[in-house]
Amino acid sequence: MRTNVSRGCQRSIAHNMSSPDSGAGGRTSREEGKVSRHLGLFHSHVYTYRTPWEKVAQALWQRYPNPYSNHVLSEDTLSRQSRGRRLLSRRLLRKTNSAPKWLERFVGGKGASACIVEESEVDMATKTFTTYTRNVNFNKLMTVEEKAIYTVSPENKEWLETRLILHMYIYGCEKSTFCSENSE
């Protein structure tokens, strides 16, 4: 396990894990009693893979660190507990990825990293592996939430079905402004 989460991530997670406006509830930004405008993007898709659920569940626990994920700078397990046939886990990841040019000026350039909380639940009784991830820094600029549900495919018990749901909110901008300035 790689560790060494930056102090900025530690401050962000401490604030956002206790803040009532963080995570799923943090869809609007309020300053001086006014609600700011934001652009909301949504994506949902279902994928079917001809791979058994058990193999994917094992791989999900081992995906970080690995030599092919250089964008993941650190991983820390914050908590892990079992409840009956369910395993609950919370991890903090620090990642970097190339950002669009328009975003670089807001996040500090190309070397900026994002702190992400990943909460997961594995239910062995139903063979369901659910992950929920969200950013804990850059919240005044954007919120990105992803939920992935990995289950046995109803088509074939030896296959896997993945349902991906992604919400992204960009604060302080409207869709028409966003599209016209960033259509390059």
C-alpha positions as MATLAB code, in Angstrom:
seq = 'MRTNVSRGCQRSIAHNMSSPDSGAGGRTSREEGKVSRHLGLFHSHVYTYRTPWEKVAQALWQRYPNPYSNHVLSEDTLSRQSRGRRLLSRRLLRKTNSAPKWLERFVGGKGASACIVEESEVDMATKTFTTYTRNVNFNKLMTVEEKAIYTVSPENKEWLETRLILHMYIYGCEKSTFCSENSE';
ca = [
       0.000    0.000    0.000;
       1.352    3.426   -0.917;
       0.901    6.180    1.618;
       2.048    9.784    2.089;
      -1.111   11.741    1.480;
      -0.322   15.442    1.179;
      -1.305   17.850    3.953;
      -3.706   19.561    1.561;
      -5.566   16.273    1.139;
      -5.632   15.753    4.899;
      -7.167   19.205    5.428;
      -9.662   18.710    2.594;
     -10.842   15.355    3.830;
     -11.128   16.532    7.437;
     -13.293   19.465    6.342;
     -15.397   17.658    3.748;
     -16.086   14.526    5.758;
     -17.641   16.646    8.499;
     -19.241   19.351    6.363;
     -23.019   19.080    5.884;
     -22.634   20.509    2.356;
     -20.068   17.957    1.201;
     -20.578   14.913   -0.972;
     -24.071   14.252   -2.259;
     -25.521   17.337   -0.574;
     -22.945   19.796   -1.949;
     -24.587   20.590   -5.267;
     -24.972   24.313   -4.804;
     -22.502   26.930   -3.701;
     -23.821   29.581   -1.324;
     -22.166   32.929   -0.713;
     -23.859   35.794    1.097;
     -27.242   34.086    0.825;
     -27.126   33.674   -2.972;
     -27.144   30.369   -4.807;
     -24.557   30.290   -7.580;
     -25.142   28.896  -11.041;
     -23.572   25.607  -11.987;
     -23.359   23.199  -14.879;
     -24.436   19.648  -14.110;
     -23.343   16.744  -16.280;
     -24.676   13.199  -15.970;
     -23.609    9.928  -17.552;
     -24.927    6.423  -16.991;
     -24.058    3.229  -18.796;
     -24.280   -0.538  -18.341;
     -21.446   -2.780  -19.524;
     -21.416   -6.589  -19.703;
     -18.112   -8.473  -19.530;
     -17.562  -12.169  -20.134;
     -15.617  -12.446  -16.897;
     -16.765  -14.011  -13.615;
     -17.791  -11.645  -10.798;
     -15.288  -13.230   -8.377;
     -12.291  -12.354  -10.585;
     -13.358   -8.730  -10.911;
     -14.066   -8.412   -7.173;
     -10.537   -9.650   -6.422;
      -9.025   -7.305   -9.005;
     -10.867   -4.269   -7.598;
      -9.149   -4.767   -4.227;
      -5.764   -4.936   -5.952;
      -6.111   -2.171   -8.525;
      -3.943    0.342   -6.603;
      -0.999    0.469   -6.498;
       0.008   -1.047   -9.799;
       2.627   -0.076  -12.401;
      -0.013    0.853  -14.999;
      -1.722    3.447  -12.781;
       0.974    6.109  -12.490;
      -1.735    8.750  -12.040;
      -2.486    7.328   -8.557;
       0.067    8.999   -6.293;
      -1.044    7.506   -2.971;
      -3.642    5.266   -1.369;
      -4.586    5.105    2.301;
      -7.194    2.862    3.895;
      -9.173    5.005    6.338;
     -11.495    2.281    7.628;
     -12.538   -1.286    6.933;
     -15.160   -3.367    8.717;
     -17.284   -6.433    8.143;
     -20.978   -6.703    8.888;
     -22.197  -10.231    8.375;
     -21.404  -11.147    4.770;
     -20.669   -7.521    3.803;
     -17.301   -5.770    3.804;
     -17.291   -1.959    4.024;
     -14.200    0.067    3.208;
     -13.200    3.726    2.925;
      -9.981    4.762    1.185;
      -8.341    8.075    0.393;
      -6.633    8.336   -2.993;
      -4.468   11.136   -4.334;
      -4.515   11.236   -8.127;
      -3.223   13.418  -10.890;
      -4.428   13.488  -14.460;
      -4.033   15.862  -17.329;
      -6.751   18.487  -17.089;
      -8.277   20.508  -19.915;
      -6.419   23.802  -20.491;
      -9.361   25.876  -19.222;
      -9.278   23.963  -15.920;
      -5.511   24.166  -15.306;
      -5.637   27.850  -14.369;
      -8.132   27.078  -11.569;
      -6.392   24.049  -10.051;
      -2.790   25.219  -10.100;
      -1.409   23.949  -13.385;
      -0.466   20.564  -14.769;
       0.986   19.124  -11.553;
      -2.134   19.554   -9.420;
      -3.482   16.490   -7.665;
      -6.988   15.651   -6.520;
      -7.912   13.942   -3.277;
     -10.650   11.371   -3.703;
     -12.604    9.343   -1.165;
     -13.634    5.877   -2.303;
     -16.265    4.066   -0.267;
     -16.977    0.477   -1.198;
     -19.282   -2.301   -0.124;
     -18.925   -5.948   -1.058;
     -21.993   -8.085   -0.399;
     -21.081  -11.747   -0.742;
     -24.697  -12.901   -0.321;
     -25.876  -10.999   -3.421;
     -22.482  -10.929   -5.187;
     -22.570   -7.159   -5.490;
     -19.505   -4.887   -5.305;
     -20.411   -1.193   -5.136;
     -17.920    1.685   -5.198;
     -18.759    5.332   -4.618;
     -16.047    7.943   -5.234;
     -16.037   11.719   -4.888;
     -13.476   14.491   -4.801;
     -12.731   16.148   -1.460;
     -10.719   19.096   -2.753;
     -11.530   21.649   -5.458;
     -15.138   21.542   -4.151;
     -15.702   25.246   -4.769;
     -14.862   24.654   -8.430;
     -16.420   21.255   -9.118;
     -17.833   18.103   -7.602;
     -17.351   14.754   -9.307;
     -19.251   11.728   -7.991;
     -19.076    8.242   -9.467;
     -20.979    5.145   -8.451;
     -20.122    1.756   -9.960;
     -22.135   -1.378   -9.239;
     -20.598   -4.725  -10.214;
     -23.047   -7.660  -10.198;
     -23.475  -11.080  -11.755;
     -25.033  -10.643  -15.195;
     -28.681  -11.710  -15.472;
     -27.839  -13.018  -18.977;
     -25.186  -15.484  -17.830;
     -24.062  -16.379  -14.286;
     -20.435  -16.531  -15.495;
     -20.472  -12.920  -16.707;
     -20.259   -9.566  -14.987;
     -22.549   -6.574  -15.374;
     -21.231   -3.127  -14.455;
     -23.556   -0.169  -14.002;
     -21.716    3.179  -13.986;
     -23.333    6.435  -12.854;
     -21.355    9.686  -13.035;
     -22.428   13.149  -11.859;
     -20.238   16.203  -12.378;
     -21.081   19.723  -11.259;
     -19.046   22.744  -12.333;
     -19.871   25.752  -10.160;
     -20.093   29.376  -11.222;
     -20.822   28.709  -14.876;
     -23.778   28.108  -17.114;
     -23.967   25.567  -19.917;
     -24.036   28.184  -22.694;
     -20.967   29.941  -21.244;
     -19.144   26.648  -20.751;
     -19.862   25.424  -24.276;
     -18.937   28.654  -26.044;
     -15.658   29.218  -24.182;
     -14.514   25.598  -24.259;
     -15.619   24.276  -27.614;
     -12.042   23.993  -28.919;
];
